[in-house]
Amino acid sequence: MQAHPADTKPRTPAKLNTGYLALATGVLGTSAASLFYKLSFATGLHPLWVNALRLLITLLLMAPLTFASRKRREALMGTLAPKPEQKAQPAAATLGRRVKRMWASRQGFWISALSGTLLAFHFTAWALALEHTDVFAASAIWGTYLLMTAALSVWLLHEKTSRGTLTGMVIATVGVLVCNMDGGPGKLGGNLLALLAALLQALYTLCGRKARAYLDTNTYTSIVYTFTFFWMAVILLLFRIRPTGFQAQNLLWAAGLAVFATLLGHTMLSVSLKYFKAPTVSAVMLITVGTAPLPVLLVLGDAPTAHTLIGGCIILLGLAWYLWMEHRERAALQKAEA
């Protein structure tokens, strides 16, 4: 099977440390999302408007950082119009290099565009699921995206997932189910939407893994968030959803979502996809089931249930098992190559 482009590069300890830092920051950032969502929903604003404001503020914050830097600006524009070869080279070599660069840039752009589209519809499906089914049932179903990511990564990206690491993912998924055992059965339509959200999350993660082999973080996330906001705006206009319940404080909560959940959350997770396989990132993301309630507890006094605490411990156990098996496999591979 063909290896993923990112897997062919050697991973030095320094690079792995960068990946671990990005992964930890991403988990902490996304853990703050639940608090800002609860504060936003308290005003009565429609969930899709909350997401649209979140993406709009994200793009406004990223724009100066992107276009003020010539390197970042050229990298972003290069996905549509690759820079021509400057040095004199043999015609065949120049043509081959130019075609290769153009193919990689265009491929990275369209994969990122697809990733942004999937993220937009994931946000939409998840918001609508929470409107039609019990939040506990929806969360339990969303947790299955971990197994979907592992299965799809084998099929689409040809990434190997051993039985040992698969065991850790199953344990972590059981923990997610335990966290939500005290929820109601929910409605069938909402449950199906939550299942769709899980599938879209898995596909979004895999697209990010593929695109990060061709694009740097800023270029990738700029394309992703632009397409996400575009589709969110289209959905709001198509279904004529009015911003009923909007208050000035919603901008503050949306800014919190943009900074913590998006820039420090999703963006850092995109960075980690440069260093880890998609199933690894998905497995670590399950820890947010235990960390996300903490800000809500500290600020709003909404204490997690006993099932949440027990399930969180099971998730940590499954996560530790998964990462341990990943470490063993990496060490065995390095020993075999030595």
N, C-alpha and C positions, 0 to 999 in steps of 0.2 A: 504494500500500500504506500501511496505517496505521503511523505511527511509534510506537516504544516510548515510554511516558510519560516515562522518564528521559532520553530523547534530545532532548526538546523544551526542556529547561532549558539555558541557556548554561553552558559550562564555562570558568570563569575560570582563569588560571594557578595561583592559590592552591588551587582545588579539584582541579585536575589534580595538583598536588604532593601533596595529601592522598591521592589515588588511587594515585600512584606509591609513596608511603611504605607504604600499606596493602598493596599488591601485593608489595613487597620483603619486608615483615615476614611476610606469609603464606608466601612461598617459603622463607624461613629457618626459620619455625616448622615447616612440614611436613617440611622436610629432616631434622629431628631425630627424626621418627617412627620411621625404620628402626632407629636405635640402641635406643630404648626397647622396640620390638617384639622385637628380638633378645635383649635382656636378659630380657624377660618369658617368651619361649618357652623360654629356657634352663632354667627351673624345671619345665617340663613342663605348664604351665597351658594349657588349651584356648584357641585364638585368640579364640573368641567370648566367653569370659569376660574376656579382656584388653580387648576392645572395650566390654563392658558396664561394667566397672570404670572405664574411661576416661570414658565418658559420665556415669556416676554422680558421679564426682569433679568433672567439668565443671559439672554442674548445682548441686552443693553450693557450688562456688566462685562461681557466678553469682548464686545466690539472694540473698545479702546485698546485692550491688550493685544488684540489680533491685528488691527490695522495700523497701530502705532509702530509696530515692528515690521521692518522691511522683510526680514527672513520669514516671519509667520505669514505676512501678506502674500508673498510670492509662493509660499508652500500651498496656501489655500487656493490661490488663483491658478496654480500649476495643475490642479486636478482637472480643470476645464481646458486649459491651454498650456501644456507642458513647455518649459523653456527650451528653445532650440540649442543644439550643440554649438559652443563657441570656438573651441580649439579645432584647428585643422586636423582631420583624421582621414584615413582611407575611406573611400566612399562606402564600401560594404560595411566596414566597422561602424561608421557614423550612422548609416541607415539602420543597422541592426540595433544599435544602442538607443536610437531615437524611437524606434518602434517599441522596444522593450519598455522604455520609460513611459511612453504614452499609454501603453496597455496597462501598466501597473497603476498609473495615475487615474486613468478612467475607471479601471476596475475598483480601485479604492474609493473613488467618489460614489459610484453607484451602489456599492455594498454599504457605504455609510448612509446614503439616502434611504436604502431599504431598512437599515437599522433604525433611522429616525422615524420612518413610517411605522415600523413595528412598535416602537416605544410610544408613539402617539396613540395607537389603537390599544396598546396594553393599558395605558392610563385611562382611556375611555371605557374599556371593558371592565376594568377594576372598579372605577367609580360607579358605573351602572350596576355592577354586581352588589356593591354595598347598599344600593338603594332597594334591591329586590330580594335580598337574602340576609340571613343572620351573619354578622361580621365574623363570628367564630367559625362557622361552617365555610365561609368564603376564604378565610385565612388558611384553614386546613387544606382546602383544595389547592390554593396558591402554592403551598409548600411542595406539591408534587412536581413543580417545575424543575426541581433539582434532578429528579430521575429522568425527566424529559430531556434536560440538557445533556446528561451523560449518554442517553440513548442516541440523541440526534448528533452529538459530536462524533460518535463512532461511525455513524452513517454518512454525515455530510463532510466532516473535517478529517475523517480517518484517524482520529485520536483514540489510542487504546485506553480502556478502562479495565483494570484487573478486578478479579473477584474480591480481593481484599479491600480495595477502595470502594467497590460497589457495596460491600457490607457496611462500611462506615456511612455511606449515603442513605442506606435503608434505615439504619439506626437513627440518624438525624431526622429523617422523614417521619419515623414513628414518634419522635419527640414533638414534632409539629402537631401531629394528630392528638397527642396527649394534652398539649397546651390548649386545645380547642374542644376537649371532650365535654365541657360544661356549657357549650353553646346549643342553640336550637337546631332543628333539622334544616330549616331554611326552605326556600321555594326552589322548585326545579329550574325555572328560568334563570334565577340568580346564580344557582350553583353551576349551570352550564356556562354562564358568563365568566364566573371565577375560573373555571377550567380553561376557557378561551384565554383569559388573562395570563394564566400560567404558561400555556403554550407560546403565547406571544413573548413572554418574558424569556423563555428558553431560546427562542429564535433570535431575539434581540441580543442576548448574550453571545450566541454563536456568531452572529454577524459582526459583533464588536471584536471578537477573537480573530476573525478572518481579516477585517479591515485594518486592524492594528499592525498586521504584517507589512502593510504598504504605506500607511500614513502615520504622522506623528500625532500626539494626543490633541494638540490644539486644532489641527486641521480636521481630525476625525470628529471631535465633539462639536466644532462649529457647524459642520455639515449636518450632523445628527440632530442637534437642537433646533436648527433652522427648519428642517423638514418636520420635526415634531411639532413645533409651533404652527407651521403652515397647516398641517392636518387638523390640529386642535381648532384653529380658526375656521377651517372649512366645516368641521362638525358643528360648531356653534352657529354658524350662518345657515347651514343646511337645515338644521332642526329648529332654528329660530329661538334659541334659548336666551332668555333675557337675564341680565345681571341683577335679578331681584335679591335684595338683602345686602347689596354691596355697601360697605362702609370704608372710611379712610383707613381704619386699622387693618383691613384686608390686604392693603398694599404692604404693610409691615410684615404680616404673616407670610405673604407670598414672597417677600424679600428673604425671609428666613428659609423658606423652602428652596429658593434659588441658590442662596449661598451655601447652606449646610447640606440639604438633601441632593441638590443637583451638582454644584461646582465641587464641593468637598465630598460628595457621595458618589453619584454616577460617574463624574469625571475621573475620580481617583480609581474607581473600579475599572474604568476603561484603560487607565495606565497599568493596572495590575494584569490585564489581559495580555500585555506584552510579555509578561514573565511566567504566567501560569496558564494551564489549560482551563477551558471554560467550565468543566465540571468542578474543578478545584475552587474557582471563584464562586460558583453557585453554592457549593457546600459551605464555604465560610459565610456567605450571605445569610444562611439560616440562623446564624447567631443573633441576628436582629430580632428574631422572635422573642428572645430574652432581654435584649438591650433596649428595644424600642419602648417598652412600657415604663422604663425608668424616668425619662424626662416628664412623662405624663403624671407619674406618681409624685415626683418632686414639686411640680408646678400646680397641678390640678387636684392632687390627692386621690387620684384614681388608682387604687392598689391592685396589683395583679392577683389573680386567683391562685389557689393551691395547685390546680392543674397546670397553670402557666409556669410556676416555679419548678414543679416536677418535670414537666416537659422540657423546660430550659436546661435542666441538668442532663437529660437524655440527649438533647441536641449537642451539648458540649462534649458528651462522651462520644457520640458519633463523629463529631468534628475532629476530636483528638485522634480517634482511630483512623479516619480518612487521611489526615495530615501525616500521621505516623507511617502509614502504608506508602504514601507518596514519597516520604523521605527515604524509606527503605528501597523503593524502586529506583529512585534517583541515585542513591549511593551504589546500588548494584550495577546500574548502567555505567556510572563513572568508573567503577572498578573494572568492568568488562572492557571499557575503552582504553584503560591505562596500559 
